[in-house]
Amino acid sequence: MPDECIIEEYVDGLTLDEWMRTAPDEPLRRKVLEQTVDALQYCHHKGVVHGNLSPQSVMVTHQEHLAKLVAFGCEGQPEDDLRALGDIIEVLQLPGLKHVVEGCRDGKITSIDEVAHALRHRESGKWLPRALVVLALLAVVVAGAFWAGHRVSLSHDNRLADSLPLPAIYFSDTVQLAVKHDGAKLVPHRSMLTGANMYQVNDYRDIPGDIPEDVAVDLGLSVLWAPFNVGSGDANVNITGNGFTWCDTLDVGIHQPVDKYWPQSRPMIDIAGTESDAVRRIWGGNWRMPTQAEWHELVAKCKWILTLERGIPPGYRVHGPSGAEIFLPLAGYALRYRGHDLGVAGYYWSSTPVAGADREAHALRIDTAAIDIGHVASIDHSYTLRPVLDKR
């Protein structure tokens, strides 16, 4: 059994009981049943029991009428879910499925696969007329890519460009086992969106340094961009790199108060290429942190394609004017010993402080719906570093 099951705490929709009061037609009711069964099948195949299944734990969105499983209990046996599924089918008032309801309730149906098979195959006119449709993708983006101030939303076409159908549940089976890679101790975590193992270096002392400058990618912009994050050590996209506080040159990471590395009395300056630049300290050479203006250029002048491919970390392929590209994973962040949003969002430091603010700096934030270059954070957050090189 995985350690935790992360589910949608809020869905903009109605419970199944409430939705049925809107008098949906039969095709819509069949669609919701198919999606519910598909989601349960996904859970059971992963070793997860919903444990709290009922018409109240199935939400249906307002616009697309998509089923979402919520309020997981993660306790009990698969048979408990099957009995509750009988109640859900009965609420949906679908003709010809009385025998499925009875089979779920009396134990004659012993697995979710049997229910899925019944819904996929027509026998003597009893079964649903078509195969299960896939559940909605986890994040919905606004149509039409546009630039508006500091926030860019992604077009529907880009949103689907490299994505594969995934169930509409958030699921995390965090792996505790540490592994070795090129001498560095890595800790894998399972992506909730694509099922990929996303590896992070467990000890700052294991982070590879002295990265050769000839690996830099010329996207056709004012600077060259590194193809991977600090802490990756190579172009393996599954190694997402480490999080660093904004000016962390002492290897204190998230374990020390901010005054340890940036005293309250010290004026805020742009630290790109300075002694406070962790990129320069770890990678050496002329590598440095990008400025906010350089992140702005990367967003404004490049094509960003959301990539949700099974088996690799979710993130963005960033295509430059030159035709070259880099990949930015959704590597999350850390704060005070705890990691957050790994595989859900990405946070990338710039070297630029916020003018007039008390120890805050600009950063890039990306998730499956938007790219935000106006993100601001306290410098004690541990964000990802993506190095750059000045062109010569």
N, C-alpha and C positions, 0 to 999 in steps of 0.2 A: 504494500500500500504506500503510495507517495506520501511525503510528509505534510503536504498541504494542498488544498484545492482552492484556487483563487477564482472567484466568480464575480459577475457583474453586480455591484452593490446597488446600482440604479439603472433602470431601463425606462426610457420615455415611451411608455405603453400601458397596456391594461393586463390585469390578470386574466387567465383563461375564462373564468366565470364572468368577469366584467365584459370581456370581448364578445362572448356569446350573446350578451344582451343587445349588441349592435346588429344582430341578425345577419351574420356573414353567410354568404352562399356556400353551397356544398363544396365546390372546388377549393375555396379558401380554407374551409375546415379540414379538408383532406391534406392540403399543403401544410397546415400547422401540425397535423398529426405526423406526417412524414418527417418533418424537421425535428419534432420532439423525439421520435424513435431513432433518428439518425444521431442526434446528440447523445442519447442514452447508450446507443451502441458504441459510440466513440469512448465514452466514459468507461463502460464495462470492459472494453478491450484494453484499456489502460490500467485496469485493476481498481477503478474508482466506482464506488456505489454512491448514488445521489443521497439516499438515506433520509430525504425529507420531501420526497416527490408528492405533489398534489396539484390540483388545478390552480392553487394559489402560487405555486413555485414555477409555473410556466407563464412567462410574460409574452405578450404579442405587441410588436411595435405599431405605432399609429399609421405610418405612411406605407411601409412595404409589407405589413402583416407578417413579420418574421418572428419565429418562436425563439425565445431566449430562456435558458434554464437559469434559475437563481436560487438563493437560499439553500445551498448545499449543506447537508448534515455530515456526509462522508462516513456514515456509520451503518451497520446492518449488513444484509446480504443482498445479492442481485434479485432474489425472489421478492424482497420487499419492494423494490422498484417496479417489478412486473405487476404485483398486485395493485400498486398505485396507478400504474399505466392503464389498467383496466378501468379505473374511475375516470381517468382523463379521456379515454376513448368514449366512454358513456356520455360524458359531458358534451363531447363534440357532436353527438347525435348523428352519427354516420350510418347509413343503411348498410346491411350486409355484413356488419362486423360484430354481431352479437356473440358469435362463437369465439372470436378473439378475446372479447371482454371476459367471457366465462372461462376460457383457457388460462388467461392471466390470473384470474381470481382463485381458481380451484387447483392450480399447480400443474395442469396438463401442458401448459406452455412453460418450458423450463429455462429458456434463455431469450435474450433480446434478439438474437439472430433469427429465431423462429418467427418472431413478430415481424422483423424486417423482411424475411422471406415471404411471409403472408401478404405483406403490402406490395411487394414487388411483382408478385405473380398472380395472374388472373386464373382462378379455377372455378369453372361452372358459373362464371359471372359474379363470384363472390369477392374477388380481390380488386384492389385499386387498379385503375386503368394504366398506370405508368410507373416507372421505377422511381425510387426515392430521389428527390431533388436535393442538391447540396444546400447546407445552411449558409446564411449570409456571411460574408467576410466580417472579421471582428471590428473593423473600423470603416466608417463610411466617409468619403471625402466629398467636398462640394464640387460641382461641375465647373470646369473651366479654370485653367491655371491663370493666375493674375498676380500682379505685384501691387500691394497696397500698404504703404507705410513700411512698418517693420515686419509684417506678417504675410506669408505667402501660403495660399491654399492650393492643393494639388488637383489637377483635372481628373475626371472619372477615368479617362483613357489611361493616364499614367498610373492611377491607383490599381488598375487591373492588368497592367502591362506584363508583369512578371509574377503575378500572384497565382496561387493554387487554392482551390476551395478548402476551407477549414470550418469545423463546427463552430457554432456561435456560442461557445463557452470559453471561459478563460480557465486554463488548466496549467498547473505547475507541479512537476515532480522533480524537485531539486535533488541533484545528485550530490551526496556528501563525500564520495571517494575522491581523493586527490590523486593526480597522475603526474608523470614526468614528461616533459617535452623539451628537447635540446638542453637538458641540464636544469631547467627551471621547474619549480614546483607550481603546478597549475591546479586550479579548482574549477571543475565544470559545473555549469548551471543549465537547466533545461529551459529553452525559450518557450514562452507561453503561446507564441504565435505560429512558430514553424516547427517546433519539436527539436530544434538543433541544440547540441551541446555548445554553450558559449563559455570559453575558457578564459579565466583571469589568473594572472600571476599572484601567488599567495604571499610572497615576501618581496619587498622592494629590493632587497639585495640580489634577487635573481633576475631583475629586469636587464635585458641586454642593452649594452651601450655601444658607442663608437659605430653608429650606423653609417655606412658609406653614402656619400652625397650623390653618387650616380644612380641611386634608386629613385630619386625625386622625379615626379611626373610633371611634365609641362602641359598644362591644360589650356595654354594660350592666354594666361592671365599675367598679372604684374609680378607674381611670385610663383615658385615651384612648390608643389604640395607633396608631402610624404604619402606613400601608398598604404600605410598602416599606422596605428596609434602607438604612442609610447607604452611599452609593456608588451607589445606584440612580438617584436623581434624578427618577424618575417611577414610574408604576404598571406599567411593563412588567416582567412577572414574569421574563422571560428575563434581565434584568439583576439579578444576585444580590447586588450590593454588594461591599464590600471587607472584608478581615479587619483587625482592629485589636488590638494588645495592650491589656490591660485598662485602662491609664491613659494611652494614647498621645495626648498633646496636642502632640507635637513633630514629628509626621509621620515618625517614625523607623521605624514599622512593624516588619517582621521583620529589619531590617538592623542593629540595634544591640543591645548587651547590655542586660539589664533594668535595670542600675544607671543607665543613661543617663536613664531617666525615672521610676524609683522607687528612690531610694537605699536601701541596706540598712538604714540607721539610721532611716528614716522609718516611723512607725507605720502600720499598715494601718487605713484608715477606709472607710466607705461613701462612694463618690465621686459619687453621683447629684447632678447639678446643680452640682458644684464645678468649680474650675479644672482639675481632672484628668479631667473628663468629656468624652470626645471628641465625644459627641453635641452637648453644649452648645457646644463650640468650633466645630464644623463647621456645624451646622444653625441655631444661634443661637436667639433667642427664649427660650421656656420649655421647649424640648425637652430631654430628659435620658435617661440610661440607665435601664432598669427595675431595680428591686430584685429580690432573690430572692423575696420575698413576692409581688410582682406577677406574676412568672412562675408561681409556685405557684398563684395565683388563676386565671391564664389557663388552666392545665392542668386545674385542678379544676372550674371552672365552665363550661367551653366544650366543645363537641363537636368532636373532631379527626377529620378525614377524610383519609386518605392518598390522594393524587392521583398516578396514574402514567399521564398522558395523553401519547400520542405528540406530540412537537413542543414541549412546554413542560417546564421543569425539574420533576423530581420534588419533591414537598413535601407540606405539609398545608394544607388549607383549615380554618380555625379559626372555627367558628360560635359567636357569643356569645349570651347570654340575650336580647339586644335583637333578634336576628335578623340583625344585620350580621355580616360576616366579614372576615378578613384571610387572606393567604397567606404561609406561611413556607417558602421553598425549602430544599432540602438543599444548602447552600452550602459545605460543607466547612470546612477551617481551614488555616492555614499555620504553619510553625515553621522558623526558620532557613533562609530562602530557598526552602523547598519547600512546595508545596501538597499537601493530602491530602483524600481522601474527597469531592471535589466531585461532587455528584449522587448521593452514596451516603449521607451523613449531614450533619446540620446542627449547628452549635455556636454558641450565642448567649450573649454575656456578660450577667451581671447586674452591678449596681454593688456588690454585697455581698461583702466579703472573708470568708474562712473564719476564724472565731474561733480564735485561738491558733496559727494556721498561719503559716509563713514565706512570705509573698508568694504566696498562693493565693487564688482567688476562686471563687464559685459560678457555674455556667453551666447552660444548658439544652442537652441533647443529644437529637437526634431522628434516627431512621433509619426504615427501612421496617417495623420490628417493634415498636418501643417508643418511649416518650417518657420521658426521664429528667431530672427536675429536681434530682436529687442529684448531678449531675456536678460535679466539682471539677477545676480546672486551674491550673497555674502561670501567673502573669500575663504571661509572655513568649510565650505562645501568641497567635496572631492569629485571633480569633474574630469572628463577625458581630455587628453592632449593630442592634437594632430599637428605635427611640426610643419614648418615651411622653410624655404631657402630663398634668399634674395637672388634674382637673376644677375648674371655677370655680363 
